[in-house]
């Protein structure tokens, strides 16, 4: 999540040298074009996101089952 006002996107600028999104930083690689980001993600992690690198990288943060949103929800504004 980034601020709507571009000049407030200090972290985006620090990573990419520009205020526009999207930006993807993966280790030392920084991509700023949507097509490049999508192609990179597909190449690195597989079309369905279950490539060996994706599994290894995201397994610790994955949830087994999505439950109903509750008060502990980290992003309450994203509830459906």
Residue pairs with C-beta under 8 A, 6 or more apart in sequence:
2 9
2 11
2 12
2 21
3 9
6 19
6 20
7 19
9 19
9 21
12 18
12 19
12 20
12 21
12 23
13 19
15 23
15 25
15 30
16 23
16 25
16 30
16 32
18 32
20 32
22 32
22 34
22 37
23 30
23 31
23 32
24 30
24 31
24 32
24 37
24 40
24 41
26 40
26 44
29 40
31 37
31 40
41 49
44 51
44 53
44 54
45 51
45 53
45 54
45 57
46 54
69 76
69 79
73 79
